[in-house]
Amino acid sequence: MLTREGFYLDRRFMLLKVLPSPNSNSPPKLKNMAISDFAAMSLFHPSISISPETEILSIRYRIPGNSEPSEDALEIPLEPETKGLRTLQVDMHGSESTAFNMGEKANRWFSERFGFDVILAYWGGNPRLVLGNLPGKASTEGPKSKNAVQKVISQVPVIGSILSSDDDEVLAFNDCAPYLVITEKSAEDVSSRLPGDMEMDITKFRSNIVVSGAAKAYEEDLWGELKFGNNADIILTANCGRCKSLNVDYNTGQPGIDKGGEILKLMQKDRRIDLGTKYSPCFGRYGFASRSSEAKILRVGDKVVLSKKNEEVTRFYWPGVSTDS
């Protein structure tokens, strides 16, 4: 189901590394964990089980070298009760949210496997503002500014979510937009750059919409809007600049070796197409559900129609992240 902040229940949890405090009187600092910096995150395998009574997220850990994850699973509700949970601030690219610490059991389970202290954070319905490319606006036009009182209220759990403006585009723990669209055809092009029968793992692109049937690779660079089977519209606003997460070997939980660890380099020669992220190769398009599309259902196999094509490549913008921003 489409929502303003992404697919229903998508990107609702994230991991934070607890950094040592400079002194005993200071609270510990937290570092957002992403697979580009913590390759071992690829060894954790999530799955969802749904019954009339419960919706459970199960996470299992696969020891490097093993073909299957262990049966020792951490199970948590997909929508946990937040009453009694401690709050914490999460800052992603300067866009903040008040999240919830999932507690000792979950934190200990992850910490034991990573070998350092980790916190599992839950989004809890408190949106982050999109600070970059917005639908229907100039590439460098961000959200409407808020006064000091509005900024404080926006960080109050639940209340901030209720009072958010209908004009605001918001996120959970997504990166820069609620939706990320890629095509199988472009993934095939990346595979063609690898030696022998090596094939690009399409899950490394971390998209939540994969389109098949494109006539040629990277034609999505100019896509402006897609219409899906039930008249649901995804407005595409920006290119996704890629990072070294593409080089991670998901089997070992380490940076890849040989050509498998050079995927980013292999894309550099001709995929640096966006001046807003000019040092990074682009793959895929960020997008937003139109207001009329919220609560509509997208299904695997839905027909997709290109309803708007841009005349030129858009420019990525996010203050403090994009080049020359």
Phi, psi and chi 1 to 4 in degrees:
 res  aa     phi    psi   chi1   chi2   chi3   chi4
   1 MET       -  135.5 -178.1  174.2   72.1      -
   2 LEU   -80.0  135.0  -60.7  172.9      -      -
   3 THR  -132.3  171.7   73.1      -      -      -
   4 ARG   -60.8  -37.0  -70.6  177.1   67.2 -174.4
   5 GLU   -96.1    9.3   60.9  -85.4   -4.7      -
   6 GLY   127.8 -173.8      -      -      -      -
   7 PHE   -60.2  144.3  -76.5  113.7      -      -
   8 TYR   -53.2  122.8  176.3   58.4      -      -
   9 LEU    73.9    5.7  -60.7  179.5      -      -
  10 ASP   -83.8  139.8 -173.9   23.8      -      -
  11 ARG    56.5   47.0  -91.4   76.5  163.5 -179.5
  12 ARG   -99.6  -11.0  -62.5  -51.1 -162.3 -106.8
  13 PHE  -124.9  151.8  -65.0   90.5      -      -
  14 MET  -151.5  161.3   72.0  177.3  -65.5      -
  15 LEU  -106.8  143.6  -65.8  170.7      -      -
  16 LEU  -129.4  130.6  -56.1  163.2      -      -
  17 LYS   -84.8  133.0 -179.0  179.1 -178.3  179.7
  18 VAL   -86.3  116.8 -178.9      -      -      -
  19 LEU   -91.0  149.6  -58.0  177.3      -      -
  20 PRO   -60.6  141.7  -20.3   32.0      -      -
  21 SER   -77.7  141.9  -60.7      -      -      -
  22 PRO   -63.9  -27.2   20.7  -31.0      -      -
  23 ASN  -153.3  167.4   57.7   69.0      -      -
  24 SER   -66.8  -19.0   58.3      -      -      -
  25 ASN   -89.1   -8.5  -63.5  -37.9      -      -
  26 SER  -100.0  138.8  -58.7      -      -      -
  27 PRO   -68.7  150.5   25.1  -33.2      -      -
  28 PRO   -66.1  146.7   24.2  -33.5      -      -
  29 LYS   -88.6  153.4  -68.5 -173.6  176.8 -178.5
  30 LEU  -118.3  137.8  -56.9  176.2      -      -
  31 LYS  -114.5  125.9  176.4  179.5  175.0   62.3
  32 ASN   -59.3  134.1  -59.8  -13.2      -      -
  33 MET   -99.4  127.5  -67.4  179.7   65.0      -
  34 ALA  -132.5  151.6      -      -      -      -
  35 ILE   -64.4  -22.1 -163.2  169.1      -      -
  36 SER   -63.7  -30.3   54.0      -      -      -
  37 ASP  -106.3  -20.6  -64.5  -42.3      -      -
  38 PHE  -129.0   81.4  -61.1   90.7      -      -
  39 ALA   -61.3  -26.1      -      -      -      -
  40 ALA   -65.3  -11.9      -      -      -      -
  41 MET   -61.2  -23.0  -66.1  177.7   75.6      -
  42 SER   -70.4   -9.9   62.7      -      -      -
  43 LEU   -88.6   -1.6  -59.1  173.2      -      -
  44 PHE  -100.7  129.7  -67.0   82.8      -      -
  45 HIS  -117.2  106.6  -63.9 -108.8      -      -
  46 PRO   -87.7  152.0   30.3  -32.1      -      -
  47 SER  -149.4  160.5   60.9      -      -      -
  48 ILE  -122.6  134.6  -64.9  172.5      -      -
  49 SER  -123.2  131.0   57.3      -      -      -
  50 ILE  -125.6  131.2  -62.6  177.0      -      -
  51 SER  -131.9  171.8   70.3      -      -      -
  52 PRO   -58.1  -24.0  -26.2   35.5      -      -
  53 GLU   -98.5  -31.7  -63.7   80.0   24.3      -
  54 THR  -140.9  156.5   58.8      -      -      -
  55 GLU  -128.9  111.2  -64.5  179.2  -24.0      -
  56 ILE  -117.4  134.8  -62.0  -63.8      -      -
  57 LEU   -99.0  121.1  173.2   63.6      -      -
  58 SER  -111.3  133.9  -62.2      -      -      -
  59 ILE  -122.4  128.7  -57.4  114.0      -      -
  60 ARG  -120.2  152.5  -64.3 -169.3  -63.8  162.4
  61 TYR  -111.0  133.6  174.7   73.9      -      -
  62 ARG  -106.6  119.2 -179.3  175.4   53.1   78.9
  63 ILE   -66.2  132.1  -62.8  171.9      -      -
  64 PRO   -50.9  132.6  -25.9   34.4      -      -
  65 GLY    99.0  -22.3      -      -      -      -
  66 ASN   -85.3  146.7  -70.0    2.9      -      -
  67 SER   -83.1  -23.5   58.9      -      -      -
  68 GLU  -128.1  147.7  -64.6  -67.6  -28.3      -
  69 PRO   -69.9  160.7   23.4  -31.1      -      -
  70 SER   -70.9  165.6   68.2      -      -      -
  71 GLU   -84.1   -7.2  -64.2  -59.7  -38.4      -
  72 ASP   -77.9   93.9  177.0   23.3      -      -
  73 ALA  -104.5  144.8      -      -      -      -
  74 LEU   -90.8  126.4  173.0   67.6      -      -
  75 GLU  -119.3  128.3  -64.6 -171.3  -16.7      -
  76 ILE  -138.5  153.3   53.2  177.9      -      -
  77 PRO   -64.9  143.8  -18.0   30.2      -      -
  78 LEU   -64.3  -31.5  -90.4  172.9      -      -
  79 GLU  -125.9   80.7  -66.4 -172.6  -87.1      -
  80 PRO   -68.4  153.0   19.4  -26.0      -      -
  81 GLU   -71.9  125.4  170.9   59.1   56.7      -
  82 THR   -93.2   -9.0   57.4      -      -      -
  83 LYS   -61.7  125.4 -175.5  177.1 -179.5 -179.7
  84 GLY    92.5  -10.7      -      -      -      -
  85 LEU   -82.5  141.7  -64.3  179.3      -      -
  86 ARG   -72.4  146.3  -71.5  178.0  -65.7  158.3
  87 THR   -95.8  158.2   59.2      -      -      -
  88 LEU  -151.3  157.5   51.7   85.4      -      -
  89 GLN   -95.3  130.8  -67.7  -59.5  115.2      -
  90 VAL  -114.4  127.8  171.2      -      -      -
  91 ASP  -118.8  116.2 -175.2  -40.3      -      -
  92 MET  -118.0  109.7  -63.8  179.5   66.4      -
  93 HIS    57.0   36.2  -49.8  -49.5      -      -
  94 GLY    84.2   -1.1      -      -      -      -
  95 SER  -104.6  117.0  175.7      -      -      -
  96 GLU  -100.8  156.2  -65.5 -173.0    0.3      -
  97 SER  -147.6  147.6  171.8      -      -      -
  98 THR   -90.5  115.1  -60.6      -      -      -
  99 ALA  -110.4 -179.4      -      -      -      -
 100 PHE  -123.1  132.9  -65.4   89.6      -      -
 101 ASN   -76.3  120.3 -176.2  -30.5      -      -
 102 MET   -74.5   -2.6  -76.3  -62.7  -65.8      -
 103 GLY   100.1  175.6      -      -      -      -
 104 GLU   -60.3  -46.2  174.6   61.3   23.1      -
 105 LYS   -58.6  -52.6  178.2 -176.8  176.2 -179.3
 106 ALA   -65.8  -42.8      -      -      -      -
 107 ASN   -63.4  -41.2  -63.0  -17.6      -      -
 108 ARG   -66.3  -39.9 -176.2  174.2   63.6 -108.0
 109 TRP   -59.3  -47.3 -169.6   89.3      -      -
 110 PHE   -70.0  -41.8  -81.4  106.0      -      -
 111 SER   -60.8  -41.2  -61.3      -      -      -
 112 GLU   -62.0  -33.2  -71.3  173.2  -10.0      -
 113 ARG   -86.4  -30.9  -74.0  152.9 -179.2   81.5
 114 PHE   -81.5  -28.7  -82.9  109.6      -      -
 115 GLY    88.2   12.2      -      -      -      -
 116 PHE  -152.2  167.0   50.5   79.8      -      -
 117 ASP   -71.0  129.6  -71.2  -18.9      -      -
 118 VAL  -133.2  145.6  172.3      -      -      -
 119 ILE  -117.2  132.9  -71.3  174.9      -      -
 120 LEU   -92.3  119.7  176.8   64.1      -      -
 121 ALA  -106.7  142.9      -      -      -      -
 122 TYR  -113.7  135.9  171.6   56.9      -      -
 123 TRP   -60.9  -50.2  176.6   62.9      -      -
 124 GLY    73.0   18.5      -      -      -      -
 125 GLY    82.5   16.1      -      -      -      -
 126 ASN  -106.9  100.6  -58.8  -49.9      -      -
 127 PRO   -72.3  149.6   27.0  -34.4      -      -
 128 ARG   -94.6  145.5  -62.9  167.9   44.5 -126.2
 129 LEU   -78.6  142.5  -82.6  179.7      -      -
 130 VAL   -79.4  120.7  176.4      -      -      -
 131 LEU   -98.2  -10.2  -56.4 -178.6      -      -
 132 GLY  -107.3 -143.4      -      -      -      -
 133 ASN   -51.9  128.5  -57.2   80.2      -      -
 134 LEU  -121.0  148.6  -63.6  168.4      -      -
 135 PRO   -59.7  132.0  -21.8   32.6      -      -
 136 GLY    74.1   10.9      -      -      -      -
 137 LYS  -125.9  161.4  -64.6 -173.8  177.8 -179.5
 138 ALA   -59.0  152.3      -      -      -      -
 139 SER   -60.5  -26.9   62.3      -      -      -
 140 THR  -103.2   12.4   56.3      -      -      -
 141 GLU   -96.2  111.9 -177.0  178.0   -8.3      -
 142 GLY   -88.9 -166.6      -      -      -      -
 143 PRO   -69.8  162.7   27.2  -35.4      -      -
 144 LYS   -61.6  139.8  -65.8  179.6  179.3  178.0
 145 SER   -71.9  150.1   59.9      -      -      -
 146 LYS  -113.4  148.9  -71.7  178.7  167.6   59.1
 147 ASN   -77.8  176.1   60.7   39.6      -      -
 148 ALA   -61.0  -40.3      -      -      -      -
 149 VAL   -65.9  -43.9  173.6      -      -      -
 150 GLN   -61.6  -38.3  -71.1  173.3  -41.9      -
 151 LYS   -64.3  -40.6  -71.5 -179.5  179.1  177.9
 152 VAL   -66.0  -46.7  171.4      -      -      -
 153 ILE   -62.7  -36.5  -68.1  176.1      -      -
 154 SER   -63.5  -19.3   68.6      -      -      -
 155 GLN   -94.5   -2.0  -63.2  -56.9  -44.3      -
 156 VAL   -79.6  124.5  177.8      -      -      -
 157 PRO   -52.6  138.1  -26.1   34.3      -      -
 158 VAL    71.1  -52.3 -178.5      -      -      -
 159 ILE   -62.4  -43.9  -65.8  175.7      -      -
 160 GLY   -59.1  -37.6      -      -      -      -
 161 SER   -66.7  -42.8  177.2      -      -      -
 162 ILE   -64.9  -37.1  -66.4  172.0      -      -
 163 LEU   -91.1    2.3  -64.0 -178.1      -      -
 164 SER   -65.0  143.4   62.7      -      -      -
 165 SER   -71.8  146.1  167.9      -      -      -
 166 ASP   -63.9  -19.9  -75.8  -19.0      -      -
 167 ASP   -80.5  -16.9  -66.1  -28.7      -      -
 168 ASP   -76.1  138.3  -69.2  -21.8      -      -
 169 GLU   -96.6  133.7  -64.6  -65.4  -14.2      -
 170 VAL  -130.3  165.1  -65.4      -      -      -
 171 LEU  -136.2  160.1  -58.3  165.8      -      -
 172 ALA   -93.1 -115.5      -      -      -      -
 173 PHE  -102.5   24.1  -68.9  143.6      -      -
 174 ASN   -65.5  166.6  -36.8   60.6      -      -
 175 ASP   -77.5  -76.6 -161.9   14.5      -      -
 176 CYS  -123.7   -5.7  -64.1      -      -      -
 177 ALA  -160.7  158.6      -      -      -      -
 178 PRO   -68.1  -29.3  -19.8   32.1      -      -
 179 TYR  -127.4  147.0  -59.3   96.0      -      -
 180 LEU  -133.6  116.5  177.4   55.3      -      -
 181 VAL  -104.9  130.0  176.8      -      -      -
 182 ILE  -131.2  171.5   67.0  171.5      -      -
 183 THR  -122.7  148.5   69.2      -      -      -
 184 GLU   -62.7  -34.5  -70.6 -177.3  -18.1      -
 185 LYS   -62.1  -40.9 -164.7   70.5  172.9  177.8
 186 SER   -70.3  -35.2  -63.4      -      -      -
 187 ALA   -63.9  -36.2      -      -      -      -
 188 GLU   -63.2  -36.4  -69.2  171.5    3.7      -
 189 ASP   -63.3  -40.5  174.2   80.0      -      -
 190 VAL   -63.7  -40.8  177.5      -      -      -
 191 SER   -59.6  -36.1  -68.1      -      -      -
 192 SER   -67.0  -16.7   72.3      -      -      -
 193 ARG   -86.5  -10.6  -58.3  169.5 -171.8 -129.1
 194 LEU   -92.8  152.7  -61.4  171.7      -      -
 195 PRO   -76.1  154.1   27.0  -34.2      -      -
 196 GLY    56.7 -134.7      -      -      -      -
 197 ASP   -97.2   15.9   59.0   -4.5      -      -
 198 MET   -66.0  133.9 -172.9  179.5  -65.8      -
 199 GLU  -123.7  139.6 -174.1  173.6  -25.0      -
 200 MET   -67.8  129.8 -179.8   63.7 -168.7      -
 201 ASP   -77.6  109.5 -178.8   -8.9      -      -
 202 ILE   -65.3  -21.6 -160.2  169.2      -      -
 203 THR   -68.6  -19.2   64.7      -      -      -
 204 LYS   -65.8  -19.4  -70.3 -174.2  178.4 -177.3
 205 PHE   -80.6   -9.4  -66.8  115.3      -      -
 206 ARG    52.8   36.2  -64.4  168.3  -72.1  115.7
 207 SER   -83.2  164.0   65.4      -      -      -
 208 ASN  -116.8    2.1   47.2   17.1      -      -
 209 ILE  -137.9  121.9  -62.2  176.7      -      -
 210 VAL  -117.2  123.4 -179.7      -      -      -
 211 VAL  -104.0  131.3  176.7      -      -      -
 212 SER  -106.5  163.0   63.2      -      -      -
 213 GLY    89.9    6.4      -      -      -      -
 214 ALA   -64.0  144.1      -      -      -      -
 215 ALA   -70.4  -34.0      -      -      -      -
 216 LYS  -149.8  160.8   59.2 -178.5 -179.5  178.6
 217 ALA   -65.3  140.6      -      -      -      -
 218 TYR    67.4   16.2  -51.0  115.4      -      -
 219 GLU   -66.0  -19.2   67.4  174.2   66.0      -
 220 GLU   -67.6  -13.4   64.5  -88.1   20.7      -
 221 ASP   -54.4  -29.5  -68.2  -16.1      -      -
 222 LEU  -106.4    5.4  -65.0  176.6      -      -
 223 TRP   -70.6  132.7  -72.3   -1.6      -      -
 224 GLY  -109.7  -27.1      -      -      -      -
 225 GLU  -160.8  140.6 -177.0  177.4  -70.1      -
 226 LEU  -119.5  141.0  -62.1  176.4      -      -
 227 LYS  -115.2  127.4 -173.1  176.6  -67.2  -68.7
 228 PHE  -100.8  172.2  -68.3   79.6      -      -
 229 GLY   -47.9  -37.7      -      -      -      -
 230 ASN  -101.4   32.1   58.6  -10.1      -      -
 231 ASN    62.3   33.8  -71.0  -39.3      -      -
 232 ALA   -91.3  132.0      -      -      -      -
 233 ASP  -109.1  132.3  -59.4  -46.2      -      -
 234 ILE  -113.0  117.5  -60.7  -67.1      -      -
 235 ILE   -91.2  121.6  -56.4  164.6      -      -
 236 LEU   -97.7  125.9  -56.9  175.4      -      -
 237 THR  -115.4  -24.7   59.2      -      -      -
 238 ALA  -157.7  158.8      -      -      -      -
 239 ASN   -84.6  153.8  -57.0  -57.1      -      -
 240 CYS  -100.3  109.0  179.0      -      -      -
 241 GLY   -75.3  135.6      -      -      -      -
 242 ARG   -99.1  156.1  -66.0  -62.3  175.1  164.0
 243 CYS  -124.8 -173.1   65.3      -      -      -
 244 LYS   -72.2   -0.7   61.6 -177.8  179.6 -179.9
 245 SER   -60.0  -26.2   64.4      -      -      -
 246 LEU   -64.7  -21.8  -62.6 -179.6      -      -
 247 ASN   -88.9   -3.3  -64.6  -22.8      -      -
 248 VAL   -72.3  136.9  171.9      -      -      -
 249 ASP   -88.9  108.9 -175.0  -26.6      -      -
 250 TYR   -68.5  -17.2  -80.6   21.4      -      -
 251 ASN   -78.1  -37.9  -68.1  -43.3      -      -
 252 THR   -99.1  -18.9   64.0      -      -      -
 253 GLY    71.0   27.3      -      -      -      -
 254 GLN  -132.4  163.1  -62.3  -71.3  -26.4      -
 255 PRO   -55.4  139.3  -25.6   34.8      -      -
 256 GLY   -67.5  159.7      -      -      -      -
 257 ILE  -115.2  166.6   58.0  175.2      -      -
 258 ASP    56.7 -147.2  -59.8  -32.7      -      -
 259 LYS   -68.4  -26.3  -69.9  -62.4 -178.7 -178.1
 260 GLY   -63.2  -21.3      -      -      -      -
 261 GLY  -100.3   10.8      -      -      -      -
 262 GLU  -123.6   22.0  -62.7  179.9    3.1      -
 263 ILE   -61.4  -42.2  -67.0  171.4      -      -
 264 LEU   -60.2  -42.8 -166.6   67.2      -      -
 265 LYS   -64.2  -39.8  179.8 -180.0  177.7 -179.6
 266 LEU   -64.8  -24.7  -66.3  173.3      -      -
 267 MET   -90.7  -14.6  -63.8  175.8   63.4      -
 268 GLN   -63.1  -34.0  -70.2  -83.7   10.2      -
 269 LYS   -64.4  -30.6   62.6  178.2 -177.9  179.0
 270 ASP  -138.7    4.0   60.6  -10.5      -      -
 271 ARG  -109.5   10.6  -68.4  -57.6  -56.3  157.7
 272 ARG   -87.1   79.2  -71.4 -173.5  -68.0  174.8
 273 ILE  -104.7   -4.2   60.7  168.6      -      -
 274 ASP  -123.0  120.3 -172.2  -31.1      -      -
 275 LEU   -66.5  -19.9  -69.8  175.6      -      -
 276 GLY   -76.5  -14.9      -      -      -      -
 277 THR  -142.8   53.5  177.6      -      -      -
 278 LYS   -67.9  -15.6   62.5 -176.5  178.8 -178.4
 279 TYR   -96.0   -0.6  -58.2  112.9      -      -
 280 SER  -122.9  138.9  -58.6      -      -      -
 281 PRO   -70.9  147.0   26.2  -33.6      -      -
 282 CYS  -101.4  142.8  -67.6      -      -      -
 283 PHE  -153.8  110.6 -168.4   99.8      -      -
 284 GLY    96.2  168.2      -      -      -      -
 285 ARG  -128.4  134.1  -61.9  -83.8  -70.2  157.6
 286 TYR   -76.2  146.8  -73.8  125.1      -      -
 287 GLY  -149.9  168.5      -      -      -      -
 288 PHE  -135.5  143.8  -61.6   80.5      -      -
 289 ALA   -77.4  135.1      -      -      -      -
 290 SER   -64.1  156.9   66.2      -      -      -
 291 ARG   -58.1  -38.0  -69.0  -70.1 -177.7  -95.6
 292 SER   -72.5  -11.8   61.7      -      -      -
 293 SER   -96.0   -9.9  -61.3      -      -      -
 294 GLU   -60.4  137.3  -68.3  173.8   21.9      -
 295 ALA    80.2   -1.1      -      -      -      -
 296 LYS   -80.1  157.0  -70.0 -173.9  176.5  179.8
 297 ILE  -103.3  130.7  -54.2  -64.0      -      -
 298 LEU  -104.3  136.7  -95.2   58.5      -      -
 299 ARG  -125.1  150.4  -66.1  178.9  172.8   85.5
 300 VAL   -58.7  129.2  174.5      -      -      -
 301 GLY    97.1   -4.9      -      -      -      -
 302 ASP   -59.0  143.8  -84.5   -9.3      -      -
 303 LYS   -71.4  140.4 -178.3  179.5  179.3 -179.3
 304 VAL  -122.9  132.9 -174.1      -      -      -
 305 VAL  -121.6  132.6  174.9      -      -      -
 306 LEU   -75.8  108.4  176.8   61.6      -      -
 307 SER   -97.2  -12.1   50.4      -      -      -
 308 LYS  -151.7  132.3 -180.0 -177.1  176.5 -178.6
 309 LYS  -121.3  131.8 -176.0  176.5 -179.3  179.5
 310 ASN   -79.5  154.7  -61.3  -37.9      -      -
 311 GLU   -82.3  -24.1  -65.9 -177.2   -1.6      -
 312 GLU  -145.8  166.3   57.7 -175.8   19.8      -
 313 VAL   -67.2  133.3  173.9      -      -      -
 314 THR   -73.2  165.2   53.9      -      -      -
 315 ARG  -111.7  125.5  179.9  166.9 -177.3  155.6
 316 PHE   -68.7  139.5  172.3   76.1      -      -
 317 TYR  -142.8  130.4  171.6   74.2      -      -
 318 TRP  -158.2  118.9 -172.1  -72.1      -      -
 319 PRO   -55.8  129.1   13.0  -23.6      -      -
 320 GLY    86.3   -9.3      -      -      -      -
 321 VAL  -116.3  -48.4  176.0      -      -      -
 322 SER   -71.1  154.1   52.0      -      -      -
 323 THR   -73.7  140.5   46.9      -      -      -
 324 ASP    60.0   32.3  -60.1  -35.4      -      -
 325 SER   -94.2      -   63.7      -      -      -
